[in-house]
Amino acid sequence: MDVPADKLLDALKSTPTWVLLGIALSALAIWFLPPIFDSVPDNAKWAVPVAALASGIFLVCKLSDTGISYTRARYSRRMAQDLERLNRLYDPIFAIFITCHVTTSSSILYPSLMSRIRHSYAELSFYERRLTCLRMAWSALFYRGYSINGVVDFGGNFPISEIAALLKAEAIYADDKLCQLTRCAHRSRYEEGGNELLTSEELELIQHVGLERKRLRRLLSR
């Protein structure tokens, strides 16, 4: 009686991997162990290598299907987690700055080659050890002194309390970097005192939120 191809494929898919592995190993053992192979009837010996090859192919296909299914499931879970992070954390944090306007400006302390040479020359007499002076002077030749400053123009103070409260409420979706940057930004405000300028930690937090939100939106739009 002929078995439909679709039923045969369903039976192979439902066959446990360990069963296929056992069949493949058994066929190989019969094929490559002369005492066992010689005991097989002559009219059936041709079936031994065929069974070994077929079971090996089925085993490879089964393992490939399992690997593909696992990869797809893992990818789907990661996409779902990224969507939750975007909706519950990064979009709400980004929305906080709609009414809290932050202005940033950048500056370069040593824009020209001559300014970097003067800075390098100053490093030669700044340290006690000659080797340290030479190393720092060499580094100063390539150091442009790029810095970013920021200030809240209007809309209150930097909303670190709101961001921290949101992270506490949605802690299960918060990544380690966001938590660390928020913690450092919260501590830096106490260390800086009444300075109106934003701290470097606060600026880094703003930059991370913007970049990560953009990355997640681009990733989820594919």
Protein Blocks (a to p, Z undefined) as FASTA:
>chain_A
ZZdfklmmmmmmmpcfklmmmmmmmmmmmmmmmklmmmpcfklmmmmmmmmmmmmmmmmm
mmmmmmmmmmmmmmmmmmmmmmmmmmmmmmmmmmmmmmmccddddddfblbfklmmmmmm
mmmmmpmblklmmmmmmmmmmmgoiacddddfbgpaafklmmmmmmmmmmmmpcfklmmm
mmmmmmmmmmnomafbdcfklmmmmmmmmmmmmmmmmmmmZZ
